[in-house]
Amino acid sequence: MPTNNAAPTVAAAPTVRRRLVSMVYELLLGFAVLFLPFLVFEMTFKASHAPVIEHLRQALAFLVLGAYFIHQWTRKGQTLAMQTWRIRVTLPDGAPVPPRVATVRYLLCWLWVLPAAAVSLALDLHRWQALGALAAGIALWSLTAFLDRDRQFLHDRLAGTRLVQLPKPPKKNAAPAVSRSA
């Protein structure tokens, strides 16, 4: 009986471009995920812009997005955007991500925007300047993949996770045409 001593193959990481495009789709889905909780929140607090309400609004977004991402990463390793772009988050050995690791990954994902937000606050940047700082922060963070031999982003390396590219699904053959004889 032959034995297979070959090491398991590690799936390739998706390209940085593919991951960034997936993140744009994820951003749109994030608005959809936040819509109903924010609608209820705004109706409850009558769309107030008092400082304490603004902080509650931010906390709500953080918690709702956290619940969404952590649930999706632990359930199938994919959000809807990741399914569309055939990307999955796993542990380095290919195992599913447990809730604790998914939570750490979610918290570390905020490093995409928190440094830029801190710079914007420290330099009192507003509107387009703040948006420019955010874009620069995202661009710099995305470059961390090029510093990693496996092309993983820094937050994935720190969380102990990795993104893998899934193969294209097999094409479904069209049903054979049924001929009708009269």
C-alpha positions in Angstrom: 0.0 0.0 0.0 1.7 3.2 -1.1 2.0 6.0 1.5 1.8 9.7 0.7 4.5 11.5 2.6 4.0 14.8 0.7 3.5 17.8 2.8 0.1 19.3 2.6 0.0 22.2 0.1 -0.7 25.6 1.5 -3.2 27.6 -0.5 -1.8 30.7 -2.2 -2.6 34.1 -0.7 -5.0 36.3 -2.8 -3.3 39.2 -4.5 -3.2 42.5 -2.7 -5.3 44.1 -5.4 -8.0 41.3 -5.1 -8.1 41.8 -1.3 -8.5 45.6 -1.6 -11.3 45.3 -4.2 -13.0 42.9 -1.8 -12.6 45.4 1.0 -14.4 48.1 -1.1 -17.3 45.6 -1.5 -17.1 44.9 2.2 -17.4 48.6 2.9 -20.7 48.7 1.0 -21.9 45.6 2.8 -20.9 47.2 6.1 -23.3 50.0 5.4 -26.1 47.5 4.8 -25.3 45.7 8.0 -25.4 48.9 10.0 -28.6 50.2 8.4 -31.3 48.6 10.6 -29.4 49.1 13.9 -28.7 52.7 13.1 -32.3 53.3 12.0 -33.5 52.1 15.4 -30.8 54.1 17.2 -31.6 57.3 15.3 -35.3 56.9 16.0 -34.7 56.2 19.7 -32.4 59.2 20.2 -34.2 61.4 17.7 -31.1 61.8 15.6 -29.4 63.8 18.3 -25.8 65.0 17.8 -25.0 65.5 21.4 -21.4 64.4 22.2 -22.5 61.4 24.3 -24.9 60.3 21.5 -22.1 60.5 19.0 -20.0 58.2 21.1 -22.8 55.8 21.5 -23.3 55.8 17.7 -19.6 55.0 17.2 -19.8 52.2 19.9 -22.9 50.8 18.1 -21.1 50.6 14.8 -18.0 49.0 16.4 -20.2 46.3 18.1 -22.5 45.6 15.2 -19.6 45.3 12.7 -17.7 43.2 15.2 -20.6 40.8 15.6 -21.0 40.5 11.9 -17.3 39.9 11.1 -16.6 37.6 14.0 -19.7 35.5 13.2 -18.9 35.2 9.6 -15.2 34.4 10.1 -16.0 31.7 12.6 -18.9 30.3 10.7 -17.5 29.7 7.2 -14.3 31.8 7.2 -15.9 34.2 4.8 -18.0 37.3 4.7 -20.3 37.8 1.7 -17.6 39.9 0.0 -15.0 37.2 0.6 -17.3 34.6 -0.9 -17.7 36.8 -4.0 -13.9 37.1 -4.4 -13.2 33.5 -3.3 -11.2 34.5 -0.3 -11.2 32.7 3.1 -9.6 33.5 6.4 -8.0 30.4 8.1 -5.4 29.6 10.7 -1.9 29.0 9.2 -2.6 25.2 9.0 -5.9 25.7 7.1 -8.1 25.1 10.2 -11.2 27.3 10.8 -10.8 30.4 12.9 -12.0 30.1 16.5 -14.0 32.9 18.0 -11.1 34.2 20.2 -8.8 34.5 17.2 -11.6 36.1 15.1 -12.1 38.7 17.8 -8.4 39.5 17.9 -8.3 39.7 14.1 -11.3 42.1 14.2 -9.6 44.4 16.8 -6.4 44.4 14.8 -8.3 45.2 11.6 -9.0 48.6 13.1 -5.3 49.4 12.6 -6.2 50.1 9.0 -7.9 53.3 10.1 -7.0 54.2 13.7 -3.5 55.6 13.0 -4.9 57.9 10.3 -7.8 58.9 12.6 -5.2 59.7 15.4 -3.2 61.8 12.9 -6.3 63.6 11.7 -7.3 64.4 15.3 -3.8 65.5 16.3 -3.4 67.7 13.3 -7.0 68.9 13.4 -7.7 67.8 9.9 -11.2 68.0 8.5 -13.2 66.8 5.5 -11.0 66.2 2.5 -7.7 66.4 4.5 -9.0 63.8 7.0 -10.2 61.6 4.1 -6.7 62.0 2.5 -5.0 61.0 5.7 -7.4 57.9 5.9 -6.6 57.0 2.3 -2.8 57.3 2.9 -3.1 55.2 6.1 -5.0 52.5 4.1 -2.4 52.6 1.3 0.5 52.3 3.8 -1.2 49.4 5.7 -1.8 47.6 2.4 1.9 47.7 1.7 2.6 45.6 4.8 1.6 42.6 2.6 4.8 43.2 0.6 6.9 43.0 3.7 5.6 39.5 4.5 7.0 36.4 2.7 3.5 34.9 2.4 2.0 38.3 1.3 -0.3 38.4 4.4 -1.3 41.8 5.9 0.2 42.7 9.2 -3.0 42.3 11.1 -3.3 38.7 9.9 0.3 37.9 10.8 -0.3 39.4 14.3 -3.6 37.6 14.8 -2.2 34.3 13.6 -4.5 34.0 10.6 -4.0 34.0 6.9 -6.1 34.8 3.8 -6.2 32.1 1.2 -7.4 32.2 -2.4 -10.0 29.5 -3.1 -10.1 27.9 -6.6 -12.8 28.7 -9.1 -15.8 26.4 -8.7 -16.2 23.9 -11.5 -18.4 25.0 -14.3 -21.8 23.6 -14.4 -22.6 21.9 -17.6 -25.7 23.0 -19.4 -28.5 20.5 -19.3 -28.6 18.5 -22.6 -31.3 19.8 -25.0 -34.3 17.6 -25.0 -35.6 17.0 -28.5 -39.3 16.9 -29.0 -40.6 14.8 -31.8 -44.0 15.7 -33.1 
